[in-house]
Amino acid sequence: MNVDTRSGRKSGPVRTFLDADQSGETGRTAVALAAYRFPHGDAPSNRLLQLARSATPVGGTTVVVNDWPPDGTLPPTTPDLPADVRLINLLPTGGGRWRRWWRRRTRSRRMLRALRAAGISPRHVDAVHLPLGLWDLATWAVLRAGLRCPITVDVTERHDPAQFAGGRLGPGFLRHRWAFFLAGRLADRVIAITHALERHFVRAGRATLVVPPQIDVTAFAEPRPASLDSGLRLLYAGSPTKKDQLGVVIAGILSLPPGPRARIHLVIAGMTRATAVRTSDLTAEHLDEIGDGITFLGRVSRDDVLAELSRSHFSVLVRPPAGYAQFGFPSKVPESLAAGCPVLLNHTSDLARHVVDGDEGIVLGGCEAGDVRAGLERALQLDDPGWQRMSAAARRRADDFDYRRWRPAVSSFVIGDPAQSVDAPPVDRRLSRS
């Protein structure tokens, strides 16, 4: 048995973090559902955290009910959460494949039982939001019957068949597109991460609000890279899988003359060399050729990624003009901007709305090795004052993504009248980072 570390209630295979005065019936309450290593486990977890913060009603609370993934890890005993976000973790249990399948099938019912066990009556829940990955017919039916409040689905991607084993007939692709279809038919409201997704759901008749990846700008330290006189430090953070193109980045570096090439060092945080060769478009031949011009850090913590951003001159991101790249929005871009690390990228998705060539970053003409080489040549021509101007512009632009800017629009959309919500909040450049 696990005991609630704040209220002392026994909770079975559940760990709750609810203050006694916030497990009852005071204020307005939103519920967020998840199945991540929340709150700082991965990009979807970070998305949920900032969305929960911005969706919390003024004077109210958001309760996150999280079904911790059975990946061998355990949730932190004292998670670092904002004052108005509360957490109920459904702890993983043992069992084989069929038991895990059954737990997924019964996830929404277990989540509602955990809410009631924590003293939160369904009749006092004003709204619920959840990611597309948890959305299916069973979840819709359970939430509709059990909560009787507006249901908002957060849609951050529209995958292509090529991203899945088996293509169009792959089970993963079919599940994803089925959930995508259901969101356009059954969700009361949809939060879309890009305007391309917004257009799709508006055509389907859903009330839709565009919310790009959100961040907390006060969590990022001042940039402190070495002088450009000592070389150009590039960073790629994350797992490219079948999204990001690292092969063309390496090819672009290798196409430079020996002198400029020797001034560039690429750091990859998030995977080892062996993992990169196995799961990305990088080849062992290219890595052998670039030699010590590249460093693999393996899996690192979020704090380590932020530290690497503060030490880098540019983060790099190259994606092809494929469907998934237009519908999704890479969360690593706002984080890089907030760290004062300009981005070297090509425009896909809504990035042209936020990254201006020569201001917040260097925009490539395309996604080929020659485009990367041209961008690197421009970066190598920068001096320290020029880079510092770009870094300052990046940090200013990052304010556009701060969850505080989005709170009036998102909380109104999720809990209030979606017709009164706005597409984007006004930007106040005076936000303090203290």
C-alpha positions as CSV (number, residue, x, y, z in Angstrom):
1,M,0.0,0.0,0.0
2,N,1.1,3.6,-0.7
3,V,0.2,6.4,1.7
4,D,-0.6,9.9,0.5
5,T,2.4,11.9,1.6
6,R,0.3,15.0,2.3
7,S,-3.1,13.9,3.5
8,G,-2.2,10.5,4.9
9,R,-5.0,8.7,3.1
10,K,-4.3,5.1,2.0
11,S,-4.6,4.8,-1.7
12,G,-3.9,1.2,-2.8
13,P,-1.8,1.2,-6.0
14,V,-2.1,5.0,-6.2
15,R,0.2,7.8,-4.9
16,T,-1.6,11.1,-4.5
17,F,-0.2,14.6,-3.9
18,L,-3.2,16.6,-2.8
19,D,-3.4,19.1,0.1
20,A,-6.2,18.4,2.4
21,D,-8.0,21.7,1.6
22,Q,-7.7,21.0,-2.1
23,S,-9.2,17.5,-2.2
24,G,-12.7,18.7,-1.5
25,E,-15.1,21.0,-3.2
26,T,-13.7,24.5,-3.1
27,G,-12.9,26.5,-6.3
28,R,-13.1,25.4,-9.9
29,T,-11.4,22.2,-10.8
30,A,-10.0,20.9,-14.1
31,V,-8.7,17.4,-14.5
32,A,-5.9,16.4,-16.8
33,L,-5.3,12.7,-17.8
34,A,-1.9,11.4,-18.7
35,A,0.2,8.2,-19.0
36,Y,3.7,9.7,-18.8
37,R,6.8,10.0,-16.6
38,F,5.2,13.2,-15.3
39,P,6.1,16.0,-14.7
40,H,9.6,16.0,-16.3
41,G,10.0,12.7,-18.0
42,D,9.9,13.6,-21.7
43,A,8.4,16.0,-24.2
44,P,4.8,14.9,-23.9
45,S,5.1,15.1,-20.1
46,N,6.5,18.7,-20.4
47,R,3.6,19.6,-22.8
48,L,1.1,18.3,-20.2
49,L,2.7,20.2,-17.3
50,Q,2.6,23.6,-19.1
51,L,-0.9,22.9,-20.5
52,A,-2.1,22.0,-17.0
53,R,-0.7,25.3,-15.7
54,S,-2.3,27.4,-18.4
55,A,-5.6,25.6,-18.2
56,T,-6.0,26.0,-14.5
57,P,-8.9,28.4,-13.7
58,V,-8.1,31.5,-11.7
59,G,-8.4,30.6,-8.1
60,G,-8.9,27.0,-9.0
61,T,-6.9,23.8,-9.3
62,T,-5.9,21.3,-12.0
63,V,-5.7,17.7,-10.8
64,V,-3.4,15.5,-13.0
65,V,-4.3,11.8,-12.9
66,N,-1.3,10.0,-14.3
67,D,-1.1,6.3,-15.2
68,W,2.6,5.9,-14.7
69,P,4.1,3.8,-17.6
70,P,5.3,0.2,-16.7
71,D,8.8,0.9,-18.0
72,G,10.7,-0.1,-14.9
73,T,10.8,3.4,-13.4
74,L,8.9,4.7,-10.5
75,P,7.4,8.2,-9.9
76,P,9.3,10.6,-7.7
77,T,8.2,10.6,-4.1
78,T,8.2,14.4,-3.9
79,P,7.4,15.8,-7.4
80,D,8.2,19.4,-8.1
81,L,4.8,20.9,-9.0
82,P,3.3,24.4,-9.1
83,A,1.1,25.3,-6.2
84,D,-2.2,25.0,-8.2
85,V,-1.4,21.7,-9.9
86,R,-2.1,18.5,-7.9
87,L,-1.1,15.0,-8.9
88,I,-2.5,11.5,-8.5
89,N,-0.2,8.8,-9.8
90,L,-1.5,5.3,-10.6
91,L,1.4,3.2,-9.9
92,P,2.5,0.4,-12.3
93,T,1.9,-3.2,-11.3
94,G,3.5,-6.4,-12.4
95,G,2.1,-8.9,-14.9
96,G,2.5,-10.0,-18.5
97,R,1.4,-8.6,-21.8
98,W,-2.3,-9.3,-21.3
99,R,-2.4,-7.7,-17.9
100,R,-0.8,-4.6,-19.3
101,W,-3.3,-4.6,-22.2
102,W,-6.2,-4.9,-19.7
103,R,-4.8,-2.0,-17.7
104,R,-4.8,0.2,-20.8
105,R,-8.4,-0.9,-21.6
106,T,-9.5,0.0,-18.1
107,R,-7.4,3.1,-17.7
108,S,-10.2,5.7,-17.8
109,R,-12.3,3.8,-15.2
110,R,-9.3,3.5,-12.9
111,M,-8.6,7.2,-13.2
112,L,-12.1,8.1,-12.2
113,R,-12.0,5.7,-9.2
114,A,-8.7,7.4,-8.2
115,L,-10.4,10.8,-8.3
116,R,-13.2,9.6,-6.1
117,A,-10.7,8.0,-3.7
118,A,-8.9,11.3,-3.4
119,G,-12.1,13.0,-2.3
120,I,-12.8,14.7,-5.6
121,S,-16.5,14.3,-6.5
122,P,-17.1,14.1,-10.3
123,R,-19.9,16.6,-10.0
124,H,-17.4,19.2,-8.9
125,V,-15.1,18.7,-11.9
126,D,-15.6,21.6,-14.4
127,A,-13.6,20.3,-17.3
128,V,-11.2,17.5,-18.4
129,H,-8.5,17.5,-21.0
130,L,-6.3,14.7,-22.2
131,P,-3.8,14.0,-25.0
132,L,-4.8,12.3,-28.3
133,G,-2.8,9.2,-27.4
134,L,-5.3,8.4,-24.6
135,W,-8.4,9.1,-26.7
136,D,-10.7,6.3,-27.9
137,L,-14.3,5.3,-27.8
138,A,-14.1,3.7,-24.4
139,T,-12.4,6.7,-22.9
140,W,-15.0,9.0,-24.4
141,A,-17.9,6.9,-23.1
142,V,-16.4,6.6,-19.5
143,L,-15.7,10.4,-19.3
144,R,-19.0,11.4,-20.7
145,A,-20.9,9.2,-18.3
146,G,-18.7,9.7,-15.3
147,L,-17.8,13.5,-15.4
148,R,-20.5,15.1,-17.5
149,C,-18.3,18.1,-18.3
150,P,-16.6,19.5,-21.4
151,I,-13.9,17.1,-22.8
152,T,-10.9,18.7,-24.5
153,V,-8.4,16.7,-26.6
154,D,-4.9,18.0,-27.0
155,V,-3.7,17.1,-30.5
156,T,0.0,17.6,-31.1
157,E,0.7,15.4,-34.2
158,R,-0.7,13.8,-37.3
159,H,1.6,11.0,-38.1
160,D,2.4,9.7,-41.6
161,P,2.3,6.0,-42.5
162,A,6.1,5.9,-43.1
163,Q,6.7,6.6,-39.4
164,F,5.2,3.2,-38.5
165,A,6.3,-0.4,-39.1
166,G,3.8,-1.8,-41.4
167,G,2.9,1.6,-43.0
168,R,-0.8,2.2,-43.5
169,L,-1.6,-1.3,-42.2
170,G,0.5,-1.0,-39.1
171,P,-1.4,-1.3,-35.8
172,G,0.2,1.9,-34.4
173,F,-0.7,3.9,-37.4
174,L,-4.3,2.6,-37.4
175,R,-4.7,3.4,-33.7
176,H,-3.3,6.9,-34.2
177,R,-5.5,7.8,-37.2
178,W,-8.6,6.3,-35.5
179,A,-8.0,8.5,-32.4
180,F,-7.5,11.5,-34.8
181,F,-10.8,10.7,-36.5
182,L,-12.6,10.4,-33.2
183,A,-11.2,13.7,-31.9
184,G,-12.8,15.4,-34.9
185,R,-16.2,13.8,-34.2
186,L,-16.6,13.3,-30.4
187,A,-14.4,15.8,-28.6
188,D,-16.2,18.9,-27.3
189,R,-13.1,21.0,-27.9
190,V,-9.7,20.5,-29.4
191,I,-6.4,22.1,-28.6
192,A,-4.2,22.0,-31.7
193,I,-0.5,22.6,-31.7
194,T,-0.4,24.2,-35.2
195,H,-2.7,26.1,-37.5
196,A,-2.6,23.2,-40.0
197,L,-4.3,21.0,-37.3
198,E,-6.6,23.9,-36.5
199,R,-7.9,24.0,-40.0
200,H,-8.6,20.3,-40.0
201,F,-10.7,20.3,-36.9
202,V,-12.5,23.6,-37.7
203,R,-13.6,21.9,-40.9
204,A,-14.8,19.0,-38.8
205,G,-16.9,21.4,-36.7
206,R,-14.9,21.3,-33.5
207,A,-14.2,24.3,-31.3
208,T,-10.4,24.6,-31.7
209,L,-7.7,26.7,-30.1
210,V,-4.1,26.8,-31.4
211,V,-1.6,26.4,-28.5
212,P,2.0,26.0,-29.5
213,P,4.5,24.3,-27.2
214,Q,4.5,26.2,-23.9
215,I,7.4,26.8,-21.6
216,D,8.3,28.6,-18.4
217,V,10.8,31.2,-19.4
218,T,11.9,31.8,-15.8
219,A,13.3,28.2,-15.7
220,F,16.1,29.1,-18.2
221,A,19.4,30.5,-17.2
222,E,21.4,33.1,-19.1
223,P,23.4,31.7,-22.1
224,R,27.1,31.3,-21.5
225,P,28.8,29.7,-24.5
226,A,32.5,30.1,-25.2
227,S,33.7,32.8,-27.6
228,L,33.1,32.0,-31.3
229,D,36.8,32.5,-31.7
230,S,37.2,29.0,-30.2
231,G,34.8,27.5,-32.6
232,L,31.1,27.0,-33.3
233,R,29.2,24.7,-30.9
234,L,26.0,23.1,-32.3
235,L,23.5,21.1,-30.3
236,Y,20.9,18.5,-31.3
237,A,18.8,17.4,-28.3
238,G,16.3,14.6,-28.5
239,S,15.6,11.4,-30.4
240,P,15.2,11.9,-34.1
241,T,13.5,8.6,-34.8
242,K,11.8,9.1,-38.2
243,K,11.2,12.9,-37.7
244,D,14.5,14.8,-37.7
245,Q,17.2,14.6,-40.3
246,L,20.7,14.4,-38.8
247,G,22.3,12.8,-41.8
248,V,22.0,16.0,-43.8
249,V,23.5,18.0,-40.9
250,I,26.6,15.7,-40.9
251,A,26.8,15.8,-44.7
252,G,26.6,19.6,-44.6
253,I,29.5,19.8,-42.1
254,L,31.6,17.3,-44.1
255,S,31.1,19.3,-47.3
256,L,32.9,22.3,-45.8
257,P,36.6,22.9,-46.5
258,P,38.9,21.4,-43.8
259,G,39.5,24.8,-42.1
260,P,35.9,25.8,-41.5
261,R,34.9,22.2,-40.8
262,A,37.5,22.0,-38.0
263,R,35.8,24.9,-36.2
264,I,32.5,23.1,-35.8
265,H,31.6,20.7,-33.1
266,L,28.2,19.0,-32.9
267,V,26.9,17.7,-29.6
268,I,24.0,15.2,-29.6
269,A,22.1,14.8,-26.3
270,G,19.6,12.1,-26.0
271,M,21.2,9.0,-27.5
272,T,24.4,7.1,-27.9
273,R,26.3,6.6,-31.1
274,A,25.1,3.0,-31.4
275,T,21.5,4.1,-30.9
276,A,21.9,6.9,-33.5
277,V,23.1,4.4,-36.1
278,R,20.3,2.0,-35.3
279,T,17.3,4.4,-35.1
280,S,18.2,7.6,-37.1
281,D,19.4,8.4,-40.6
282,L,23.0,8.6,-39.4
283,T,25.4,6.1,-40.8
284,A,28.5,4.6,-39.3
285,E,30.5,5.8,-42.3
286,H,29.6,9.4,-41.9
287,L,30.3,9.3,-38.1
288,D,33.7,7.7,-38.8
289,E,34.5,10.5,-41.3
290,I,33.5,13.3,-38.9
291,G,35.5,11.8,-36.1
292,D,35.9,13.9,-33.0
293,G,33.8,16.7,-34.5
294,I,30.8,15.0,-32.9
295,T,30.0,14.1,-29.3
296,F,27.2,11.7,-28.1
297,L,26.1,12.3,-24.6
298,G,23.6,9.4,-24.4
299,R,20.3,9.8,-22.4
300,V,20.6,12.9,-20.2
301,S,18.3,14.6,-17.8
302,R,16.3,17.7,-18.7
303,D,18.6,19.8,-16.5
304,D,21.5,18.5,-18.5
305,V,19.8,19.5,-21.7
306,L,19.2,23.0,-20.5
307,A,22.8,23.2,-19.4
308,E,23.9,22.1,-22.9
309,L,21.7,24.7,-24.5
310,S,23.3,27.4,-22.4
311,R,26.7,26.3,-23.7
312,S,25.8,26.1,-27.4
313,H,25.8,28.7,-30.1
314,F,23.0,27.1,-32.1
315,S,20.6,24.3,-31.9
316,V,20.0,22.5,-35.1
317,L,16.7,21.1,-36.5
318,V,16.1,19.9,-40.1
319,R,12.9,18.3,-41.2
320,P,11.5,17.4,-44.6
321,P,8.4,19.1,-46.0
322,A,6.3,16.0,-45.0
323,G,2.9,15.9,-43.5
324,Y,4.0,15.2,-40.0
325,A,6.4,18.1,-40.1
326,Q,3.7,20.5,-41.1
327,F,1.1,19.3,-38.5
328,G,3.5,19.1,-35.6
329,F,5.5,21.7,-33.8
330,P,9.0,20.7,-32.4
331,S,9.0,21.6,-28.7
332,K,12.8,21.9,-28.8
333,V,12.5,25.2,-30.6
334,P,10.8,27.3,-27.8
335,E,13.2,25.7,-25.3
336,S,16.2,26.7,-27.4
337,L,14.9,30.2,-27.8
338,A,14.3,30.5,-24.0
339,A,17.8,29.4,-23.4
340,G,19.1,32.2,-25.6
341,C,20.4,29.6,-28.1
342,P,19.4,30.7,-31.7
343,V,18.2,27.9,-34.0
344,L,19.6,26.8,-37.3
345,L,16.6,25.2,-39.1
346,N,14.4,25.1,-42.1
347,H,10.8,26.4,-42.0
348,T,8.1,23.8,-41.5
349,S,5.0,23.8,-39.4
350,D,4.3,27.2,-37.9
351,L,8.0,28.0,-37.4
352,A,8.0,30.9,-39.9
353,R,5.7,32.7,-37.4
354,H,8.3,32.6,-34.7
355,V,11.8,32.4,-36.2
356,V,12.9,35.2,-38.5
357,D,16.1,34.6,-40.5
358,G,19.0,36.6,-39.0
359,D,17.0,37.5,-35.8
360,E,16.2,34.4,-33.7
361,G,18.2,32.1,-35.9
362,I,19.5,31.2,-39.3
363,V,16.8,29.8,-41.6
364,L,17.9,27.3,-44.2
365,G,16.7,27.4,-47.7
366,G,15.7,23.7,-47.6
367,C,16.4,20.4,-46.0
368,E,19.4,19.2,-48.1
369,A,23.1,19.1,-47.3
370,G,23.8,22.1,-49.4
371,D,21.3,24.1,-47.5
372,V,22.9,23.1,-44.2
373,R,26.3,24.0,-45.6
374,A,25.1,27.5,-46.6
375,G,23.6,28.0,-43.1
376,L,26.8,26.9,-41.4
377,E,28.9,29.3,-43.5
378,R,26.7,32.1,-42.4
379,A,27.0,31.0,-38.7
380,L,30.8,30.8,-39.0
381,Q,30.9,34.4,-40.2
382,L,29.4,35.7,-36.9
383,D,31.4,37.5,-34.3
384,D,30.5,37.5,-30.6
385,P,28.5,40.8,-30.7
386,G,26.5,39.5,-33.7
387,W,25.7,36.3,-31.9
388,Q,24.7,38.0,-28.7
389,R,22.2,40.1,-30.7
390,M,20.7,36.9,-32.0
391,S,20.7,35.4,-28.6
392,A,18.8,38.3,-27.1
393,A,16.3,38.2,-29.9
394,A,15.7,34.5,-29.2
395,R,15.0,35.1,-25.6
396,R,12.6,37.9,-26.4
397,R,10.8,35.7,-28.8
398,A,10.5,32.9,-26.2
399,D,8.1,35.1,-24.2
400,D,5.5,34.2,-26.9
401,F,5.5,30.6,-25.6
402,D,5.4,31.3,-21.9
403,Y,2.4,29.6,-20.3
404,R,1.5,32.8,-18.5
405,R,0.7,34.4,-21.8
406,W,-1.6,31.6,-22.7
407,R,-3.4,31.2,-19.4
408,P,-6.4,33.5,-20.0
409,A,-7.1,32.0,-23.4
410,V,-6.5,28.3,-22.5
411,S,-8.4,28.3,-19.2
412,S,-11.3,30.1,-20.8
413,F,-11.4,27.6,-23.6
414,V,-11.1,24.5,-21.5
415,I,-13.5,25.6,-18.7
416,G,-15.5,28.5,-20.0
417,D,-17.0,29.5,-23.3
418,P,-14.8,28.5,-26.2
419,A,-16.4,31.0,-28.5
420,Q,-14.9,33.8,-26.3
421,S,-11.3,32.4,-26.5
422,V,-8.7,34.0,-28.7
423,D,-6.3,32.4,-31.1
424,A,-3.2,33.9,-29.4
425,P,-2.6,36.1,-26.4
426,P,-1.1,39.5,-26.7
427,V,2.7,39.5,-26.1
428,D,4.1,41.5,-23.2
429,R,7.9,41.7,-23.6
430,R,8.3,42.9,-20.0
431,L,7.9,39.4,-18.4
432,S,10.4,39.0,-15.6
433,R,12.8,36.1,-15.6
434,S,13.8,36.4,-12.0
